[in-house]
Amino acid sequence: MLRIRYWIKDFFGFPRSQVNGFLVLFTLLILLLFSEPVWHWWISARQRDIGADKATLDSLIALWDQKDTTSAVAVIPKAFNFDPNRSTEQEFVELGFSAAQASRIIRYREKGGKFRTKSDVLKIYGVDTAFYKSIYSFIALPESTPVKPRKAKTFSVVETVKQPAKRPLFDLNKADTSALKAIKGIGDKLSMRIVKYRDILGGFVSMEQLKDVYGLDSLVIRQLVEATFIAGDFVPAKLNLNLATEKELSTHPYISKMAKVIVSYRFQHGAFETVEDIRKVVKMDEEKFQRILPYIEVKAKHD
């Protein structure tokens, strides 16, 4: 042991007080390195008692065999058309409903409940979407509730029918924000938005263009169509393809994306001869061309 201490002292240059500490640290390091392999060897060498595990496994196998036996005599679901308002509890079970679900349906009917559409079956607690989809085509009910036509109200000879006074129609291209706000659903913002869009567009030539106004829903548009008109002789503001600047063209909602190309073509090839020449600049179908046609023209400076 003394020789080892002298050798460590000479080899590492440790003073005597540090040699003892080094030996202790080295011993602990060796124990730490070999403790895990020794532990695994000791555990693997022990003989394990698998009696308890085997008993548990045997009981699970017995339960599995019992489950297979009972499932062999279970009722196989059938597929047939059925009316949930009339079918019996046994028929529901044959279709694949659980006994509890079938019982709930019967109780629901007994309390005055009625199935009017296919989706009403989902109201029964426990009926999931996957099962509902599998029996959907067999439910003898409509997909939705039919809308009953309103009965025309009849009046006696002496009865006076009061018709609400109809407001006169107003010109959509001349209406100010006050007139537009008289329409239900149109406030300050929407009325200003309609007027602003009409101005940059050059005027409405079709009621369909109301769909282009941001924020107008279908109900408000329908009310606008019923309360306004577009004069038959109305001519919208037109942009001259030969004279309009790129800035003027870019402000129009239907031509804005073509503005730079139109000006470049005019600079390279000269003036447009007809409005049809715009198709040489931008490829477009007939529908798009007819959309911008009311807002473009071709005139020379002296016209």
C-alpha positions as CSV (number, residue, x, y, z in Angstrom):
1,M,0.0,0.0,0.0
2,L,2.9,2.3,0.8
3,R,4.5,1.6,-2.6
4,I,1.2,2.6,-4.3
5,R,1.1,5.8,-2.4
6,Y,4.8,6.6,-3.3
7,W,4.1,5.7,-6.9
8,I,1.0,8.0,-7.1
9,K,3.0,10.8,-5.3
10,D,5.9,10.5,-7.7
11,F,3.8,10.0,-10.9
12,F,1.2,12.8,-10.3
13,G,3.3,15.1,-8.1
14,F,0.7,15.1,-5.4
15,P,1.7,16.1,-1.8
16,R,1.1,13.4,0.9
17,S,-2.1,15.0,2.1
18,Q,-3.7,14.7,-1.4
19,V,-2.7,11.1,-2.0
20,N,-5.1,9.7,0.5
21,G,-8.0,11.8,-1.0
22,F,-7.0,10.5,-4.5
23,L,-7.1,6.9,-3.4
24,V,-10.6,7.3,-1.8
25,L,-11.9,9.1,-4.9
26,F,-10.4,6.4,-7.2
27,T,-12.0,3.6,-5.1
28,L,-15.4,5.2,-5.3
29,L,-15.1,5.7,-9.0
30,I,-14.3,2.0,-9.5
31,L,-17.3,1.0,-7.3
32,L,-19.6,3.3,-9.3
33,L,-18.5,1.9,-12.7
34,F,-19.0,-1.7,-11.7
35,S,-22.0,-1.5,-9.5
36,E,-24.6,-1.5,-12.3
37,P,-23.2,-4.6,-14.1
38,V,-23.0,-6.4,-10.8
39,W,-26.6,-5.5,-10.0
40,H,-27.9,-6.7,-13.3
41,W,-25.9,-10.0,-12.9
42,W,-27.4,-10.5,-9.4
43,I,-30.9,-9.8,-10.6
44,S,-30.7,-12.1,-13.6
45,A,-29.2,-14.9,-11.4
46,R,-32.2,-14.9,-9.1
47,Q,-35.0,-17.4,-9.9
48,R,-38.2,-15.5,-10.5
49,D,-41.5,-16.7,-9.1
50,I,-44.0,-16.5,-12.0
51,G,-46.8,-18.3,-10.2
52,A,-48.8,-15.1,-9.5
53,D,-48.4,-13.9,-13.1
54,K,-49.5,-17.3,-14.5
55,A,-52.6,-17.3,-12.4
56,T,-53.6,-13.8,-13.6
57,L,-52.9,-14.8,-17.2
58,D,-55.1,-17.9,-16.8
59,S,-58.0,-15.9,-15.4
60,L,-57.8,-13.5,-18.4
61,I,-57.8,-16.3,-20.8
62,A,-60.9,-17.7,-19.1
63,L,-62.7,-14.4,-19.3
64,W,-61.8,-14.1,-23.0
65,D,-63.2,-17.6,-23.7
66,Q,-66.4,-16.6,-21.8
67,K,-66.7,-13.4,-23.9
68,D,-66.4,-15.3,-27.1
69,T,-69.0,-17.8,-26.0
70,T,-71.6,-15.1,-25.2
71,S,-70.9,-13.2,-28.4
72,A,-71.6,-16.3,-30.4
73,V,-75.3,-16.2,-29.3
74,A,-75.6,-12.4,-29.5
75,V,-78.3,-10.9,-31.8
76,I,-76.8,-10.0,-35.1
77,P,-78.0,-6.5,-36.2
78,K,-80.3,-6.5,-39.2
79,A,-80.7,-3.7,-41.8
80,F,-84.3,-2.8,-42.8
81,N,-86.4,0.3,-43.3
82,F,-88.0,1.5,-40.1
83,D,-90.0,4.4,-38.7
84,P,-88.8,5.4,-35.2
85,N,-92.3,6.6,-34.5
86,R,-93.8,3.1,-35.0
87,S,-91.1,0.4,-34.6
88,T,-91.1,-1.9,-31.6
89,E,-88.4,-2.1,-29.0
90,Q,-87.4,-5.5,-30.4
91,E,-87.0,-4.1,-33.9
92,F,-84.7,-1.3,-32.5
93,V,-82.5,-4.0,-30.9
94,E,-82.4,-6.0,-34.2
95,L,-81.2,-2.8,-36.0
96,G,-78.3,-2.5,-33.6
97,F,-79.6,-0.2,-30.9
98,S,-78.6,-1.2,-27.4
99,A,-81.4,-2.4,-25.1
100,A,-81.1,0.9,-23.1
101,Q,-81.3,3.0,-26.2
102,A,-84.4,1.1,-27.5
103,S,-86.0,1.6,-24.1
104,R,-85.3,5.3,-24.2
105,I,-86.9,5.6,-27.6
106,I,-90.1,3.9,-26.4
107,R,-90.2,6.1,-23.3
108,Y,-89.6,9.2,-25.5
109,R,-92.6,8.3,-27.6
110,E,-94.8,7.5,-24.6
111,K,-94.2,11.0,-23.3
112,G,-95.4,12.6,-26.5
113,G,-92.1,12.8,-28.3
114,K,-92.1,12.5,-32.1
115,F,-89.4,12.0,-34.7
116,R,-90.0,14.4,-37.6
117,T,-86.7,14.1,-39.5
118,K,-83.8,11.6,-39.7
119,S,-81.6,13.7,-37.6
120,D,-84.0,13.6,-34.7
121,V,-82.7,10.1,-33.9
122,L,-79.5,11.8,-32.7
123,K,-81.6,13.4,-29.9
124,I,-81.7,10.0,-28.1
125,Y,-79.0,9.8,-25.5
126,G,-76.2,7.3,-26.4
127,V,-76.8,7.3,-30.2
128,D,-73.4,8.3,-31.7
129,T,-72.8,9.8,-35.1
130,A,-71.1,6.7,-36.6
131,F,-74.0,4.4,-35.8
132,Y,-76.4,7.1,-37.0
133,K,-74.7,7.2,-40.4
134,S,-74.8,3.4,-40.7
135,I,-78.6,3.4,-40.3
136,Y,-79.3,6.8,-42.0
137,S,-80.5,5.3,-45.3
138,F,-83.0,3.0,-43.5
139,I,-84.8,5.7,-41.5
140,A,-88.2,6.1,-43.1
141,L,-88.3,9.9,-42.4
142,P,-87.6,13.0,-44.5
143,E,-84.2,14.7,-44.3
144,S,-85.7,18.0,-43.3
145,T,-89.1,19.3,-42.2
146,P,-91.2,20.3,-45.2
147,V,-92.2,23.9,-45.2
148,K,-96.0,24.2,-45.0
149,P,-97.5,26.7,-47.4
150,R,-99.2,29.6,-45.8
151,K,-103.0,29.6,-46.1
152,A,-104.3,32.6,-47.9
153,K,-106.3,34.7,-45.5
154,T,-109.9,35.2,-46.7
155,F,-111.9,38.3,-45.9
156,S,-115.6,38.8,-45.9
157,V,-117.2,41.3,-48.2
158,V,-117.6,43.9,-45.5
159,E,-114.0,43.5,-44.3
160,T,-111.7,46.3,-45.3
161,V,-108.2,45.1,-46.2
162,K,-105.5,47.6,-45.2
163,Q,-102.5,47.4,-47.4
164,P,-99.3,49.0,-46.1
165,A,-98.3,52.1,-48.1
166,K,-95.5,51.3,-50.5
167,R,-92.6,53.7,-50.6
168,P,-91.8,55.0,-54.1
169,L,-88.7,53.5,-55.7
170,F,-85.7,55.7,-56.0
171,D,-82.8,55.8,-58.5
172,L,-79.8,53.8,-57.2
173,N,-77.4,56.0,-59.1
174,K,-78.7,59.2,-57.7
175,A,-79.5,58.2,-54.2
176,D,-77.6,59.9,-51.4
177,T,-76.7,58.3,-48.0
178,S,-79.9,59.5,-46.4
179,A,-82.0,57.7,-49.0
180,L,-79.9,54.5,-48.6
181,K,-80.2,54.6,-44.8
182,A,-83.9,54.3,-45.1
183,I,-83.3,50.6,-46.1
184,K,-83.4,48.3,-43.1
185,G,-79.9,47.0,-42.4
186,I,-78.0,50.0,-44.0
187,G,-76.4,52.5,-41.6
188,D,-73.9,55.3,-41.9
189,K,-70.9,53.1,-42.9
190,L,-72.7,50.9,-45.4
191,S,-74.5,53.9,-47.1
192,M,-71.2,55.7,-47.5
193,R,-69.5,52.6,-48.8
194,I,-72.2,52.1,-51.4
195,V,-71.9,55.7,-52.6
196,K,-68.1,55.6,-52.7
197,Y,-68.0,52.4,-54.6
198,R,-70.7,53.7,-57.1
199,D,-68.5,56.9,-57.6
200,I,-65.2,55.0,-58.4
201,L,-67.1,52.5,-60.5
202,G,-68.8,55.2,-62.6
203,G,-72.3,54.1,-61.7
204,F,-74.3,50.8,-61.4
205,V,-75.5,49.3,-64.7
206,S,-76.8,46.1,-63.0
207,M,-78.2,45.2,-59.6
208,E,-75.8,42.3,-59.6
209,Q,-73.0,44.8,-59.0
210,L,-74.3,45.3,-55.5
211,K,-72.6,42.0,-54.6
212,D,-69.3,43.7,-55.2
213,V,-69.8,46.2,-52.3
214,Y,-68.0,45.0,-49.3
215,G,-70.3,44.3,-46.3
216,L,-73.6,43.9,-48.1
217,D,-75.3,40.6,-47.3
218,S,-77.9,38.9,-49.4
219,L,-80.8,40.2,-47.3
220,V,-79.8,43.9,-47.6
221,I,-79.1,43.5,-51.3
222,R,-82.6,42.0,-51.8
223,Q,-84.2,44.9,-50.0
224,L,-82.2,47.4,-52.1
225,V,-83.3,45.7,-55.3
226,E,-86.9,46.0,-54.2
227,A,-86.6,49.6,-53.2
228,T,-84.5,51.0,-56.0
229,F,-84.2,51.1,-59.8
230,I,-81.6,51.8,-62.5
231,A,-82.8,54.1,-65.2
232,G,-82.9,52.5,-68.6
233,D,-81.2,55.5,-70.3
234,F,-78.4,55.7,-67.7
235,V,-74.9,55.9,-69.1
236,P,-72.0,55.3,-66.7
237,A,-68.8,57.3,-66.6
238,K,-66.4,55.9,-69.1
239,L,-62.6,55.8,-69.2
240,N,-60.9,56.6,-72.5
241,L,-58.4,53.9,-73.2
242,N,-56.3,56.4,-75.3
243,L,-56.3,59.3,-72.9
244,A,-56.8,58.0,-69.3
245,T,-53.6,58.0,-67.2
246,E,-52.4,55.0,-65.3
247,K,-53.6,56.5,-62.1
248,E,-57.1,57.1,-63.5
249,L,-57.2,53.5,-64.8
250,S,-55.9,52.0,-61.5
251,T,-58.7,53.5,-59.5
252,H,-61.4,51.6,-61.3
253,P,-62.2,48.3,-59.6
254,Y,-62.7,46.4,-62.8
255,I,-59.6,47.8,-64.6
256,S,-57.1,48.5,-61.8
257,K,-55.0,45.3,-62.4
258,M,-54.8,46.1,-66.2
259,A,-53.8,49.8,-65.8
260,K,-50.0,49.5,-66.2
261,V,-50.3,47.0,-69.1
262,I,-52.8,49.3,-71.0
263,V,-50.5,52.3,-70.7
264,S,-47.5,50.3,-71.8
265,Y,-49.3,48.8,-74.8
266,R,-50.5,52.3,-75.8
267,F,-46.9,53.6,-75.6
268,Q,-45.5,50.8,-77.7
269,H,-48.2,50.3,-80.3
270,G,-50.1,53.5,-80.4
271,A,-53.7,54.3,-79.7
272,F,-56.4,51.7,-79.4
273,E,-58.7,51.6,-82.5
274,T,-61.6,49.9,-80.8
275,V,-62.5,48.8,-77.3
276,E,-62.1,45.2,-78.5
277,D,-58.3,45.9,-78.7
278,I,-58.1,45.6,-75.0
279,R,-58.2,41.9,-75.5
280,K,-54.8,42.2,-77.1
281,V,-53.5,43.5,-73.8
282,V,-55.1,41.1,-71.4
283,K,-56.6,37.7,-72.0
284,M,-60.2,37.6,-70.8
285,D,-63.3,35.6,-71.3
286,E,-66.5,37.1,-72.7
287,E,-68.1,37.5,-69.3
288,K,-65.2,39.7,-68.0
289,F,-65.1,41.7,-71.2
290,Q,-68.9,42.4,-71.0
291,R,-68.4,43.5,-67.4
292,I,-65.9,46.2,-68.2
293,L,-67.4,47.2,-71.6
294,P,-69.9,49.8,-70.1
295,Y,-66.9,51.7,-68.5
296,I,-64.5,52.0,-71.4
297,E,-64.4,53.9,-74.7
298,V,-62.0,54.8,-77.5
299,K,-61.8,58.4,-78.6
300,A,-59.2,60.6,-80.1
301,K,-58.2,63.9,-78.5
302,H,-60.2,66.0,-81.0
303,D,-63.5,64.0,-80.5
